[in-house]
Each structure stands twice: as C-alpha cells, then as structure tokens.
C-alpha cells in the first residue's frame, strides 16, 4: 500500500521525459481511494503549458491517477506534456 506521505515531494515526469513538478497532495473518494494527485508545476512547465502563474505559490493541477504509468524514485506518466494542458487546476488549496 502506498501512503500519500510517501508520494509527496516526488518528481513527476511525462512520457516525453519532461519534468513538470512535484506531488504536493492528493484527493480521495468516499472509499478512501486516491483518485487524483495534486502536482505543483515548476516554472518551466507553467510557462510551456500556458498556465498563468499566481502571484504567490505555483500552479497546481489535479492529475487523475489513471495517467500514472509507474512510481519509484519519480512518478512517470502515460501522457506527454501536451496532454496536460487540458487538466484542471486544483482550487482551494
């Protein structure tokens, strides 16, 4: 079993080997299963993917766990960076 605390701080890498940022939280459903990871984008990902950087902090997206290919030292995604443009930002963090 993977704990959310084990995932926090892990780097997130797209299928085309682009580092987008780090995990900084998760969302769970009523059954206490993780459904989404909160991924804080780094400056390069924010700029390249066309998100508007907030005055304080960073852009955080809600990444569905079905986009995760694997997790070890880093979390690898099944999608390229271009596919992340349409993901929603996590609000209220």
C-alpha positions as CSV (number, residue, x, y, z in Angstrom):
1,X,0.0,0.0,0.0
2,X,1.2,3.5,-0.9
3,X,0.8,6.3,1.6
4,X,0.1,9.9,0.4
5,X,3.1,11.0,2.5
6,X,5.3,8.6,0.5
7,X,4.2,10.4,-2.7
8,X,4.6,14.0,-1.5
9,X,7.7,15.6,-3.0
10,X,8.2,13.0,-5.7
11,X,9.0,14.5,-9.1
12,X,6.5,14.0,-11.9
13,X,7.9,13.2,-15.4
14,X,5.8,13.0,-18.6
15,X,6.0,10.2,-21.2
16,X,8.2,12.5,-23.3
17,X,10.7,12.9,-20.3
18,X,9.6,16.4,-19.3
19,X,9.7,17.2,-15.6
20,X,6.5,19.1,-14.7
21,X,6.9,19.4,-10.9
22,X,6.3,17.6,-7.7
23,X,3.4,15.9,-5.9
24,X,2.1,18.0,-3.0
25,X,-1.2,16.3,-2.0
26,X,-4.0,14.0,-3.2
27,X,-7.7,13.7,-3.4
28,X,-9.7,10.6,-2.2
29,X,-13.1,9.3,-2.9
30,X,-15.7,8.1,-0.3
31,X,-14.0,4.7,-0.2
32,X,-10.7,6.4,0.8
33,X,-9.0,5.6,-2.5
34,X,-6.8,8.1,-4.1
35,X,-8.4,9.5,-7.3
36,X,-6.1,12.4,-8.1
37,X,-2.6,13.7,-7.2
38,X,-2.0,17.4,-6.7
39,X,1.0,18.3,-8.8
40,X,2.7,21.6,-8.2
41,X,4.1,22.7,-11.6
42,X,7.6,24.1,-11.8
43,X,8.2,27.5,-13.6
44,X,9.2,25.8,-16.9
45,X,6.0,23.7,-17.0
46,X,3.8,26.6,-16.0
47,X,5.2,28.7,-18.8
48,X,5.4,26.0,-21.5
49,X,1.9,24.7,-20.9
50,X,0.4,28.2,-20.9
51,X,-0.9,28.4,-17.3
52,X,-0.9,31.8,-15.6
53,X,1.4,31.8,-12.6
54,X,-0.3,33.0,-9.4
55,X,1.3,35.9,-7.5
56,X,2.1,33.6,-4.6
57,X,2.9,29.9,-4.9
58,X,2.6,27.8,-8.0
59,X,0.1,26.3,-10.4
60,X,-1.3,23.0,-9.0
61,X,-3.1,20.6,-11.3
62,X,-5.4,17.7,-10.3
63,X,-3.8,14.7,-12.0
64,X,-6.0,11.6,-12.4
65,X,-4.2,8.5,-11.2
66,X,-5.1,6.7,-14.4
67,X,-2.4,8.8,-16.1
68,X,0.3,7.3,-13.9
69,X,2.5,4.7,-15.6
70,X,4.7,3.9,-12.6
71,X,6.0,5.2,-9.3
72,X,9.5,4.7,-8.0
73,X,12.1,7.4,-7.4
74,X,9.9,9.5,-9.7
75,X,6.3,9.3,-10.9
76,X,6.1,8.6,-14.6
77,X,3.0,9.5,-16.7
78,X,1.5,7.8,-19.7
79,X,0.9,11.1,-21.4
80,X,3.1,13.7,-22.9
81,X,3.4,17.3,-21.7
82,X,1.0,18.5,-24.3
83,X,-1.8,16.3,-22.9
84,X,-1.5,18.1,-19.5
85,X,-2.7,21.4,-20.9
86,X,-6.3,20.5,-20.5
87,X,-6.1,19.3,-16.9
88,X,-7.9,21.4,-14.4
89,X,-6.1,23.4,-11.7
90,X,-6.9,22.3,-8.1
91,X,-8.8,25.1,-6.5
92,X,-9.0,26.0,-2.8
93,X,-5.6,24.6,-1.8
